[in-house]
Each structure stands twice: as C-alpha cells, then as structure tokens.
Amino acid sequence: MEPWQQLLAGGVNRLEELASRFSLDIAKLRPVVEQFPLRINAYYLGLIQEPGDPIWLQVIPDERELEHDGYEDPLNEEGDSPVVNLTKRYPDRTLFYVTSQCPIFCRFCTRKRKVGDAGSVSAETIKAGIEQIKKDKTIRDIVISGGDPLMMQDEQLEWILSELRAIPHVEILRIGSRVPAVLPQRITPKLCGILKKYHPLYINVHFNHPREITPESTLACGMLADAGIPLGNQSVLLKGINDDPDVMKELVQKLLKIRVRPYYIYQADLTDGTGYFRTSLQKGLEIIQSLRGHTSGLAVPHYVIDAPGGGGKIPVFPQTIISMDDEKIVLRNYEGKLFEYPSSSGAAIPEQKSCANL
C-alpha cells in the first residue's frame, strides 16, 4: 500500500470515528451522512486546528445540509449530457466525469448528488463518453473531472488519457483535481511521469484557504510544475472560510509562490443543502476590488458565477467604467480615483487634470 493509500485508510469515513476525535451529536448528523457520505483522509484531518475553523467547515457534516435551499443539479449538467457523464455546454469543449471518488468529500460540493456514489460512473459510461468524443469533431478541449481523476489508479487514468490523446480533433486535456491541496502525497514521480506523456495537459487545482498550502502541497505542486504541467487554481467563495479580503490575498500570493496561477473564484453554486456556505455577490466584488492594484495582476483571479440552469461561467467585475459617451470614458482605478480616456481614435485627447477635478 502506497503512503497516500495509507492516509486514505487511516482517515475518517464513519461518524463514530469522527465522534471519537471531536464532540459531535451523532444522532443529528446520521441523516446527513446517510445522504451525503463522509470522507476525511488522515492528512487533511490533521490540518484541523479546532472545531469550526476553515478546514473543519469544509469537511465536517452539518445539519444544514438537509435544508432544501437550492437544486440537486444546479448547473443542469445532466440536461446538457449527450451521453451519461459527458456534459457539453460550450461549442468546443466538454466535461468528462470519470470517477465518483475524492480524497475528501467537501460539504459544499456542486456534485453532492453523485460524488461518493460508486454507481454514478462505470467502465461502460467511460467508454461511451470516449466514443461520443470520437464522434463529435467539434470537441477540441476536454476537462477530465469527477470526483477526482487523480484518485484513480495510475493504469486506469493512463488508459483514459491515452484514449483521449489518440483522438485527432482533441487538442487540449485538462484535469480538475483537489488532490494537490488535500492529499498531496498522491502526487508521485510515477504519476508525474504518466501525466507528462500527454501534453498539452493542464491541471486546475482547488485550494480554498492559505492553511492548505503546506510543505506537502508545495512539494506536490512543484513536482507537477516540473513535469511541465501548467497549474491554475479554482477557489470557491465560502462563508467563514475565505470570504475575507486578507485571507484571499494571502491565499493568492502563496499560490503564486508554489507556481500555481490563481484562475477562478467561484460564487458558490446553488447546490441543495449548501446555502450556509454562500456569501453575497457584493462580498465577492469587495474581495476582487481588494486584490486589483494591491497585488500583482498574476495573483488576481476571475470572479465568476456558473449560471444556474447551465448558462456557463459568467465573469463578474467591480465597476470600473463610470460613464462613457462619444468623446470620453471615465474610469475608476483600484484606489477609487477617476481618469478620462478618449472613446475612439478620432476623439480629442482629454486635458490632463488631477483626479480630484474630474
């Protein structure tokens, strides 16, 4: 058994195990885990410093998960599936769900309806997905997702990668993975050797809090980067976890130090039973505003809403254009100061004046 498998085996998958470590009301939480499974590997469990901290909130079951405050499939992934577990929402790319297993089960997961359910994916659905991709020549970019694809055995993952790379019209392979953040020991030299054979291949990782950046996750990301794999981070804006400008600034700056480019901050999806995680849209805009100009542009991710019902990712921006006409545009910078710029090439260049005079 490899070290990462030992960490999985030594983790917590039952309420009784969790209650032996923390004070919990098992009776109240049992209906939650009967519907949404529990998994916390030993590594990530060790990052919890106290009940209610940002690591705890992401993985410990909560009674509020049984509240009906959203949708089972908020992004209409099933409705946009030409075959089971293949979601095609954009003209040239598709999401391919290949496993139900994750190194932890996040309580805010947008796919709570199927993650942890081994019956939600099979060898047959994977083969059917590959055949559909072969037939659909509009697909040039594939996001391999789950669950977490890096939880698959090396041989199984390599078979999927090799099958997809052999399709002539497929140009880009992407993997979405929480593994480097929550079970970094899974990133082994053997795995990196497999992945680097299938370039151009990108990995989008998922760090939500600065405390997830540890010596272990730093090493894991470094190994992937050394294998030539560009790394981007996708965070979810979560109440009590990272809905704070200072926390998010620390996160994005630390990500760049471990060679991960902040890519997206997602407004939390309208997944049923996750309302207690959702923040206001204004909070997200406040965080983006606190980053722009106050840290490197490399560190500023896109703030997006994955539109309910399958509308795709829609970027959301702080207001920077104050007014615009045929002559000039008035812009607001990161300090709140106003500046003029000509609207078109033929417009007169505005007289330079101090910001206070605009």
N, C-alpha and C positions, 0 to 999 in steps of 0.2 A: 504494500500500500504506500503510495507516494505521500509526502508531507501534506499536500493540500487535501488529499482524501482523508488523512487522519484528522485534519482540522474540521472537516465536514462531519466525520463520525463522532468527534468529540464535542460537537455543538449541541444545540437545544432544538428538539423537534416536538416536544410534548410539554403541556402546561405544567405537569408535575415536576419536570426537570427545571422549568423556569421558576416555579414557586420555591424550589429548594435553594435558590440563589437570591431571590427577591421576594418581598412581601406583596403577594397578589391574591385577589379574590378569584379562585379557580372557577367557582360556580358561575360567576358573572361572565367570565371570559370563555368558558367552554363553548357556548353557542357561536362565538366569533370564530374560533379556530376550527370548528366543525364546518364552517362555510368558507373561511379563508385560512389556509394552513399556516403553520408556524415553522419557520426555519431561521436559525441564527447560528452561523458557524462559530467555532471557538475563537478564531482570530477577531472577528467583528464583535463578538460578545465581550472580549477583553478591552475593547475601546470604550465601553460604557463606564463612566466615572461615577454616576449617581442616577437614581431614578428621575426621569423627566428631562434628562439632558438631551442634546441634539442627536446623539447616537441612539439612545433609548427610544426616542419618539419615532424613529424611522422603522423600528423592527418589533417593538413590543405591542401585542394586541391591545385594542381599546374597544370598550363597549360601543363607542360611537360609530364603529364600522358597520353596525347593524341598522343605522339610521338610513332611511331612503331619501337621500338628498342629491341624487344625480342619476346617471344612466349606467346600465350594465356594460354597454358598449358605446361609450360617449363619442368616439370618433367614427362610428359606423364602419369599423374595419371589416366586419362580416359582410356588410352590404356592398362593399367595394371589392369583394373577392371573386374573381373569375373561377377559381378552384379553392378548395379549403386551405386556409392558412397562407394564401398569397393575396396581399392587398395591393391593388393598383389604383392609385388616386391621382397620380401625375402622368403627363404624357409619355415620359421616357424612363420611368423608374418604378420599382416595385419593392414592397417589404415582404420578406420571406420568413415566416415563423417556423423554426426548425426544432425547437425544444421547449418543454414546459418547465424545465428545471433552472433554478437560480442558486447562487451561493448563499443568499439570504432572501427572505420574502418581505419586500418592502410593503408597509401597510398602506401606502399611497399609490400603489401600482395601478396604472391605467388598464392593465390586463388581468385584474384580480379574478375575472370570470374564468380564466383558463390557466394562468400560471400556477404551477403546483399540481395540476391535474394531468397525470400521465396519459390519460385517454384523449387529451386535446390535440395530440400530434402522434404520428406513426410513421413507419418506414414507407407506407403506401402514400400518405399525404405529402411526404417529402419528394418521393418520386414523381407524383402527379404535379407538384409545383415546378420541378425541373422540366418536365415535359411541356408545361404551359409556357415557361420562359423560352424554351426552344422554339415554340410555335409563334410567339409574339415578338416579332422582329423590331417592334418599337422600343423594347426594353434594352437600355444600354447601361443601366446603373441599378445595382441590387443592394438593398440593406438586409443583411442576414441578422435576424433578431430572434426573440423568444419571449419568455425565458431568457437564458443567457447562452449564446452559442459556445462560449469558451468553457462551459461546463460539460460539453460533450467530450467523449474520449477522443484522443488525438486522431485515431484512424477514421472515426466516423466524420469528424469535422473535415479532415483532409479529403475524404471522398466527396463531400458536398462541394468544397472549394474546387476540386479538380473537375467535377462535372460542370460547374458553372463557368469556369475559366475556359473550358473547351467549346463553349457556345460562341460562334464567331461574332454575333452582334452585341455581346456583353462586353463592355469596356471597363467598367468600374465595379469593384467589390468593396462593400463596406460591412463592418461588423459593429453592432451595438452591444456593449458589454459593461457590466458593473464590476466584473471580476478584478480589474487592477485596483479598484478602490476598496473592495470589501473581502476579497480573498486573493491577495496579490501573489501568494505562494503558488497559485496555479500557473503563473507565467514562468515557464521553464525554458531552458535552452532548446529542448526538443520541440516544444510548441512554437517558439520563435523561428526555428529552422523550417518548420512546416509553413507558417504564415508567409515568410519572405519569398517562397516559391511562387506565390500567386499575385504578385504586383501587376498593375496598380491596386493596392489594397489599403484601405483606411480603417481606423478604429475610432469610434466615438465612445469615450469612457463616460462615467457618471459619478462625479464627486459632488456632494451637496454641502459639505462643511469642511473647514480647514483641518479639523482633527482627523479627517480621513486621510490626510496626507502625512504619512508616517515613513520611517526608513524603509519599511517593506514595500509600500506602494510606490515610493520614489524609485526603488530598485526595479520594480516590475515595469513601470513606465519607461525607465531608461533602457531596459532590455528590448522593449518593443520599438522604441525610437531608434536604437542601434541596429535593429533589423530593417530599418528603412521605412517604417510604418508611420505616416503622419497621424498624430493623435489630436482629437478635438474633444472638448468636454461639454456635456449636456447636463445642466442642473435643472432641478425643479424648484420653483419658489415655494417654500414651505413655512407655514406659520410656526414660530418658536424654534426654527432650525436655522434658517438663513435669511429671514425677512428683515435684515438689518444691514444698512449700508457698510458699516465697518466690517462685519462678518463676511459679506460678499466681496469686499475689496481685498481682505486678507486671503480669501479663497482664490480669487482670480490671479493675484500676484504670486501666490505659492504654486499655482498650476503652471504658470509660465516658467518658474524655476525648475520644474521637473519635466519640461519640454512638452507640455500639454497646452494647446491653444484653447482658451475659452470660446465656445462656439454658440451655444444657446443657453438662455434662461427661459424655461417654460413656465407660463402661468399654469398652475395645477389644473389638470383635466377635470371635467365634471363627472368623475367616476363615482358611482354609488358607494356611499359609506366613507367618503374621504373629505367631506365638507369641512371637518375640523382642521384640515391642513391648509385650506385655501385662504389666500390673502386678497386684499382689494387690488384692483388694477393700478390704482394710484400708488400703492406701495411699490409695485414693480417699477413704475416710471420714476419714482423717487430714487430707487437704487441705481437705475441706469444713469440718471442725472448726476448722482454722486460719484459715478465712475468716469464719465466723459470729461476729459480735460484734467482730471485729478489723478489719473494714472495713464500708463501707456495705452495707446489705441489697440495694441495687440491684446490687452487684457480685457477689453470691453466686448462682451458677447452680444448677440442679437437677443432682444426680448421678444418672445413670440407667444401667440395663442394658437394652439392647434384647434381649429374651429370645430365646434360641436357639429355632429352630423356628417363629418367627412369633408369639410371645406378646405382642409390643408392648413399649413402653417402660415399665419398672418403676422408680420412684424409689427411691433408697437413701439412708437418713438415718443420721447419728450418733445414738446412743441419748440421747434427752432425757427420756423418761419412765422413771423409776427404779422406781416402784411406783404402784399405783392400786387403791383399794377404794371402797366406797360413801361414805366420808367425805372422803377427800382423795387428791390426786395429788401425788406427789413428783417434781419436775422438776430437771434439771441444766442450768445455763446455760453460756455459752461459756467461762467461767472454771473450770468444774468445780464450782461452788458449787451447793448444793441449796436448793430452795424448795418450799413447800407451797401448794396451791390447792384450794379445795373441789371435790368431784367433781360436785355438782349444785347447783341453785339452792336446794334445801332443806337442804343440808349446812351444818354450823356452820363459820363462818369460823375457820381455824386461828389460834392465838395467834401473834403475830408474834415471831419469835426469830431470833437470829443464825444464819447458815448453818452455823457450826461446831457448833451444838447440835442440828441435825437428825439 
